[in-house]
Amino acid sequence: MMYSKKACSPNLTNSPTVIVMVGLPARGKTYISKKLTRYLNWIGVPTKVFNVGEYRREAVRHYSSYDFFNPDNQDAMRIRQQCALAALRDVKIYLTEEGGQIAVFDATNTTRDRRDLILNFGSENGFKVFFIESVCEDPNVVATNIMEVKVSCPDYKDCNRTDAVEDFMKRIECYRASYQPLDPDRYDRELSFIKVIDVGRRFLVNRIKDHIQSKIVYYLMNIHVQPRTIYLCRHGESEHNLKGRLGGDSSLSVKGKKFGAALANYVEEQNLKNLRVWTSQMRRTIQTAEALGLPYEQWKALNEIDAGVCEEMTYDEIKERYPEEFALRDQDKYYYRYPTGESYQDLVQRLEPVIMELERQENVLVVCHQAVMRCLLAYFLDISAEEMPYLKCPLHTILKLTPVAYGCKVESIYMNIEAVNTHRDRPDDVKKGPCSLIRRNSVTPLASPEPTKKPRINSIDEHMASTSAVLPLCVASDIPTSLPGQNLKRIPSDLQGILEDQP
């Protein structure tokens, strides 16, 4: 049986949604569009941005001046209207034919006529419509946005910065003349929307109608644009790493302890203000953080992916004892769930609160694990679910992430301490095909016999003896011996990792 791409992805919304941006130029609409789209795709909701400015640049190859945006320029108005309609046609195709669930219509949409046009479009096609209006009258914020983003856009590629800023300020005034903000008390009281005021200083939320809209509102209320740096690294090399064993709760090796000391020196050299340090509740991340001599927070959500019955086994042992499970995971590493354990998809859901809190913070160092680091990195770098499980995140390497205008800059710092290579490439001989894997559900037995899951932490006493951490940890007491129900559709993944190991 053949499955379409749409059939293989979870449907997390009752009907497709069109997110409509509203606001004057240089108010951060495209920033919000791109960042929100990255988040929604990361949590598994297929989302795409449709920027009307890009359609306009395709239609008018050579931009002349702000007069193109003058509401009295009838010829230009016709072109802009045609560009908006072309973008809406593509929105319809994406949501009805290409498996999309959310489309972000990124334009000024400053008039009620334009917004009514979009509402009618949504009604005719059965799409929900949700508005995000960005309001900002802080001249410093607007000027910064113009200097960092707008003067370098294609419209001003052959223009000096001073003339570009002057022209763009006049463009803003052209829009201001006809700007009709969303009115929550009268004209727009029945619409679903959020007003983001002064880059998150204040919010106004009106008529949230479903789960996905509430997630969008919650996300927008957590992000900020203040300069900050996020550092991601794995724990130092562990005893299990040396033996090639998955998971478990082993201590650091000799080289792993050296990495902890090197990490402490690096952090001290950075001289970071109010640095927050986060670890998992696993022994190897705690021991790494202890070397810093700084306060740190333990997150259970940052624990390594649970390998279930395969915990503390080597890949060779898994292949010998559970050969079919071994093959299933190779065919679809993102959706595959270890028996009595987790999948990468499960891990993304577990890490969502971590992402929300990271967005709220300033400087943070996260000491975590390979699969966890892949998931976090995929969020910040907009990496697809197919690529995520194959990202190379070597031991004893720090990734420095610096948010920039429409993305994130990444720097890789190798600590010059040798460690084993724990990365496993996707095998070339894996059978490829859409949804080729057998779904495992409540009545399908385990592909390989005799599952016995080991506790990740043997005892509280043993754990406490190895660390000064005082937070209580859960101990597995009743280990399940049967496979819990699952009903996952699988999609093939054959993309390679994008980060190379350091020399």
PyMOL commands that set and color helices and strands:
alter all, ss='L'
color gray80, all
select helices_A, chain A and resi 6-8+29-42+52-59+66-69+74-97+112-125+139-148+150-152+154-156+161-176+211-220+239-243+254-270+283-290+300-302+308-310+315-321+323-331+344-360+370-381+388-390+460-465
alter helices_A, ss='H'
color red, helices_A
select strands_A, chain A and resi 17-22+47-51+102-106+128-135+193-197+202-206+230-234+276-279+297-298+364-368+397-404+407-414
alter strands_A, ss='S'
color yellow, strands_A
deselect
rebuild
show_as cartoon
